């Protein structure tokens, strides 16, 4: 029987990528001169990307829409996955 689909876990399993999102968020705040709270990543993990972006825009009074923030995060993550994430042995 031929496979029609396959599901696999890339992050932290096939690829050494667990650092990507923490790096994306740290660089995002640094570029805006904002010092995030110590639990910003935990908040984002709990809320998810869209709600996290909405929360961050409001809490840190960012001059971007949540949609722009998400687009920025995705573009930065895409770049890191394409150029810096290494496969695990």
Backbone as a chain_set.jsonl record, in Angstrom:
{"seq": "XXXXXXXXXXXXXXXXXXXXXXXXXXXXXXXXXXXXXXXXXXXXXXXXXXXXXXXXXXXXXXXXXXXXXXXXXXXXXXXXXXXXXXXXX", "coords": {"N": [[0.853, -1.185, 0.0], [0.648, 2.142, -0.899], [1.932, 5.102, 0.578], [-0.08, 7.864, 1.422], [0.173, 10.117, 2.839], [2.331, 11.624, 5.256], [3.298, 12.168, 8.543], [5.522, 13.951, 10.523], [7.754, 14.836, 13.188], [9.57, 17.628, 13.246], [10.894, 19.774, 14.659], [13.338, 19.792, 17.018], [13.505, 17.062, 16.889], [14.113, 15.896, 14.26], [15.449, 18.095, 13.344], [17.813, 20.45, 14.649], [16.435, 22.704, 16.116], [15.24, 23.978, 18.232], [15.94, 26.4, 19.305], [15.147, 28.403, 17.603], [12.665, 29.992, 17.74], [12.916, 31.358, 20.148], [15.134, 32.916, 19.567], [14.14, 34.422, 17.397], [12.143, 35.976, 18.658], [13.652, 37.367, 20.588], [15.378, 38.871, 18.925], [13.477, 40.373, 17.56], [12.376, 42.045, 19.592], [14.748, 43.366, 20.393], [15.416, 44.798, 18.072], [13.554, 46.752, 18.183], [14.147, 48.154, 20.377], [13.086, 47.317, 22.789], [12.736, 45.956, 25.994], [11.937, 42.825, 26.767], [9.692, 41.179, 29.061], [10.756, 38.734, 31.478], [9.358, 36.362, 31.125], [8.351, 36.331, 28.557], [8.585, 34.536, 26.357], [7.359, 32.249, 27.403], [4.79, 33.226, 27.727], [4.112, 33.643, 25.048], [4.243, 31.013, 24.081], [2.146, 29.889, 25.491], [-0.079, 31.395, 24.638], [-0.052, 31.236, 21.856], [0.745, 32.083, 18.418], [-0.838, 34.164, 17.087], [-2.599, 35.265, 19.085], [-0.604, 35.84, 20.908], [0.897, 37.772, 19.531], [-1.033, 39.793, 19.407], [-1.303, 40.333, 22.139], [1.333, 41.167, 22.773], [1.595, 43.467, 21.147], [-0.256, 45.167, 22.329], [0.588, 45.194, 25.076], [3.315, 46.025, 24.996], [3.053, 48.302, 23.584], [3.497, 48.494, 20.765], [4.233, 49.816, 17.52], [3.007, 48.494, 15.437], [0.753, 46.345, 13.684], [-0.905, 43.377, 14.946], [-0.922, 41.506, 12.864], [1.203, 42.363, 11.264], [3.293, 41.931, 13.044], [3.196, 39.122, 13.334], [3.806, 38.419, 10.668], [6.409, 39.407, 10.501], [7.698, 37.813, 12.447], [7.329, 35.257, 11.272], [8.738, 35.53, 8.85], [11.345, 35.931, 9.808], [11.76, 33.513, 11.175], [11.493, 31.702, 9.057], [13.752, 32.38, 7.555], [15.782, 31.607, 9.344], [15.291, 28.832, 9.555], [15.85, 28.119, 6.93], [18.535, 28.781, 6.625], [20.111, 28.372, 8.949], [19.339, 26.283, 10.683], [20.287, 23.072, 11.571], [20.325, 19.633, 10.582], [19.732, 16.9, 12.778], [22.093, 14.384, 13.792]], "CA": [[0.0, 0.0, 0.0], [1.435, 3.374, -1.012], [1.605, 6.153, 1.537], [-0.728, 9.059, 0.888], [0.644, 11.244, 3.644], [3.264, 11.266, 6.321], [3.438, 13.212, 9.556], [6.738, 13.784, 11.307], [8.088, 15.92, 14.112], [10.864, 18.172, 12.846], [11.527, 20.619, 15.685], [13.951, 19.099, 18.137], [13.612, 15.635, 16.611], [14.93, 15.77, 13.049], [16.273, 19.298, 13.215], [18.259, 21.126, 15.871], [15.752, 23.973, 15.866], [14.506, 24.451, 19.401], [16.393, 27.758, 19.609], [14.706, 29.35, 16.571], [11.645, 30.962, 18.134], [13.472, 32.233, 21.188], [15.999, 33.859, 18.858], [13.27, 35.315, 16.616], [11.482, 36.922, 19.559], [14.693, 38.229, 21.174], [15.817, 39.811, 17.885], [12.335, 41.249, 17.294], [12.342, 43.069, 20.635], [15.995, 44.144, 20.348], [15.342, 45.711, 16.929], [12.624, 47.82, 18.525], [14.606, 48.776, 21.614], [12.167, 46.931, 23.861], [13.221, 44.913, 26.904], [10.776, 41.991, 27.092], [9.643, 40.589, 30.393], [11.492, 37.467, 31.525], [8.512, 35.237, 30.729], [7.71, 36.635, 27.271], [8.492, 33.321, 25.545], [6.351, 31.382, 28.016], [3.496, 33.819, 27.38], [3.866, 33.371, 23.634], [3.973, 29.581, 23.947], [0.82, 29.627, 26.045], [-1.121, 32.07, 23.866], [0.022, 30.966, 20.425], [1.319, 33.194, 17.665], [-1.747, 35.284, 16.805], [-2.98, 35.896, 20.355], [0.633, 36.372, 21.483], [1.199, 39.028, 18.831], [-2.014, 40.779, 19.875], [-0.941, 40.681, 23.514], [2.583, 41.924, 22.765], [1.334, 44.79, 20.563], [-0.938, 45.97, 23.345], [1.378, 45.317, 26.304], [4.55, 46.78, 24.76], [2.669, 49.482, 22.796], [4.24, 48.451, 19.506], [3.645, 50.6, 16.43], [2.71, 47.56, 14.357], [-0.445, 45.549, 13.922], [-0.584, 41.977, 15.23], [-0.647, 40.83, 11.599], [2.569, 42.724, 10.872], [4.192, 41.251, 13.976], [3.23, 37.712, 12.919], [4.544, 38.344, 9.399], [7.819, 39.621, 10.836], [8.172, 36.595, 13.117], [7.382, 34.148, 10.314], [9.838, 35.778, 7.909], [12.605, 35.696, 10.522], [11.869, 32.071, 11.423], [11.725, 31.064, 7.753], [15.159, 32.616, 7.221], [16.613, 30.772, 10.218], [15.124, 27.434, 9.145], [16.484, 27.929, 5.621], [19.979, 29.037, 6.595], [20.88, 28.105, 10.169], [18.954, 25.05, 11.372], [21.013, 21.885, 11.108], [19.691, 18.352, 10.864], [20.387, 16.116, 13.824], [22.741, 13.182, 13.226]], "C": [[0.893, 1.241, 0.0], [0.975, 4.381, 0.041], [0.947, 7.326, 0.826], [-0.243, 10.304, 1.615], [1.569, 10.717, 4.728], [3.369, 12.454, 7.27], [4.721, 12.927, 10.331], [6.978, 15.022, 12.154], [9.48, 16.423, 13.767], [11.582, 18.859, 13.996], [12.027, 19.8, 16.868], [14.11, 17.606, 17.935], [14.511, 15.397, 15.408], [15.884, 16.946, 12.891], [16.63, 19.883, 14.565], [17.725, 22.556, 15.819], [15.045, 24.556, 17.081], [14.852, 25.892, 19.776], [15.75, 28.82, 18.711], [13.747, 30.401, 17.112], [12.123, 31.891, 19.234], [14.354, 33.31, 20.561], [15.174, 34.885, 18.077], [12.663, 36.388, 17.518], [12.499, 37.879, 20.18], [15.148, 39.28, 20.166], [14.717, 40.817, 17.552], [12.296, 42.391, 18.311], [13.58, 43.956, 20.584], [15.957, 45.173, 19.225], [14.435, 46.902, 17.211], [13.009, 48.528, 19.819], [13.725, 48.477, 22.806], [12.81, 45.82, 24.686], [12.019, 44.051, 27.297], [10.841, 41.487, 28.529], [10.288, 39.206, 30.343], [10.667, 36.277, 31.044], [7.804, 35.462, 29.389], [7.557, 35.384, 26.407], [7.446, 32.367, 26.097], [4.948, 31.902, 27.701], [3.134, 33.495, 25.938], [3.524, 31.9, 23.421], [2.57, 29.242, 24.437], [-0.287, 30.196, 25.159], [-1.178, 31.628, 22.408], [0.427, 32.235, 19.689], [0.375, 34.391, 17.523], [-2.144, 36.015, 18.093], [-1.755, 36.492, 21.047], [1.018, 37.694, 20.851], [0.241, 40.128, 19.283], [-1.658, 41.265, 21.277], [0.316, 41.543, 23.558], [2.383, 43.325, 22.203], [0.702, 45.697, 21.607], [-0.032, 46.233, 24.552], [2.61, 46.205, 26.114], [4.322, 48.026, 23.904], [3.485, 49.587, 21.51], [3.497, 49.231, 18.436], [3.389, 49.74, 15.203], [1.418, 46.84, 14.7], [-0.024, 44.126, 14.293], [-0.253, 41.19, 13.958], [0.768, 41.118, 11.117], [3.594, 42.023, 11.759], [4.319, 39.779, 13.587], [4.021, 37.542, 11.628], [6.038, 38.494, 9.625], [8.403, 38.369, 11.474], [8.327, 35.449, 12.13], [8.525, 34.313, 9.324], [11.184, 35.495, 8.57], [12.813, 34.207, 10.781], [12.171, 31.323, 10.129], [13.193, 31.201, 7.349], [16.075, 31.723, 8.061], [16.501, 29.292, 9.843], [15.861, 27.163, 7.832], [18.004, 28.013, 5.679], [20.761, 28.561, 7.814], [20.528, 26.807, 10.896], [19.672, 23.869, 10.728], [20.201, 20.633, 11.437], [20.46, 17.643, 11.965], [21.017, 14.878, 13.181], [21.854, 11.951, 13.339]], "O": [[1.797, 1.356, 0.827], [-0.213, 4.489, 0.347], [1.38, 7.727, -0.254], [-0.253, 11.405, 1.064], [1.576, 9.531, 5.059], [3.512, 13.599, 6.841], [4.97, 11.793, 10.743], [6.468, 16.105, 11.867], [10.465, 15.715, 13.976], [12.743, 18.562, 14.277], [11.249, 19.201, 17.611], [14.781, 16.945, 18.727], [15.558, 14.762, 15.531], [16.988, 16.8, 12.367], [15.844, 19.818, 15.51], [18.46, 23.497, 15.518], [14.317, 25.541, 16.954], [14.097, 26.529, 20.51], [15.804, 30.009, 19.026], [13.998, 31.595, 16.952], [11.779, 33.073, 19.251], [14.323, 34.469, 20.974], [15.48, 36.077, 18.096], [12.671, 37.571, 17.176], [12.234, 39.077, 20.287], [15.289, 40.452, 20.514], [15.003, 41.985, 17.29], [12.196, 43.56, 17.938], [13.471, 45.174, 20.719], [16.415, 46.301, 19.404], [14.539, 47.939, 16.555], [12.282, 49.398, 20.299], [13.623, 49.285, 23.729], [13.36, 44.864, 24.139], [11.172, 44.492, 28.075], [11.915, 41.387, 29.123], [10.354, 38.585, 29.283], [11.234, 35.279, 30.597], [6.771, 34.847, 29.122], [6.511, 35.188, 25.789], [6.719, 31.738, 25.327], [4.031, 31.122, 27.442], [2.0, 33.121, 25.639], [2.611, 31.58, 22.66], [1.89, 28.399, 23.852], [-1.315, 29.55, 24.954], [-2.245, 31.646, 21.796], [0.449, 33.322, 20.265], [0.768, 35.52, 17.816], [-2.035, 37.238, 18.176], [-1.856, 37.532, 21.699], [1.417, 38.629, 21.545], [0.658, 41.263, 19.514], [-1.708, 42.461, 21.561], [0.368, 42.533, 24.288], [2.949, 44.281, 22.732], [1.085, 46.859, 21.746], [0.095, 47.375, 24.995], [2.915, 47.039, 26.967], [5.271, 48.722, 23.542], [4.08, 50.623, 21.212], [2.268, 49.296, 18.448], [3.537, 50.198, 14.07], [1.04, 46.74, 15.868], [1.095, 43.715, 13.987], [0.603, 40.305, 13.981], [1.454, 40.224, 10.62], [4.636, 41.576, 11.28], [5.428, 39.248, 13.52], [4.823, 36.615, 11.511], [6.84, 37.789, 9.011], [9.479, 37.915, 11.086], [9.337, 34.746, 12.145], [9.206, 33.342, 8.994], [12.063, 34.888, 7.958], [13.922, 33.698, 10.622], [13.006, 30.418, 10.108], [13.8, 30.249, 6.859], [17.033, 31.15, 7.542], [17.505, 28.581, 9.816], [16.433, 26.087, 7.653], [18.69, 27.384, 4.873], [21.973, 28.364, 7.718], [21.348, 26.287, 11.651], [19.662, 23.698, 9.509], [19.486, 20.584, 12.438], [21.68, 17.768, 12.071], [20.539, 14.387, 12.159], [22.248, 10.865, 12.913]]}, "num_chains": 1, "name": "protein.A"}
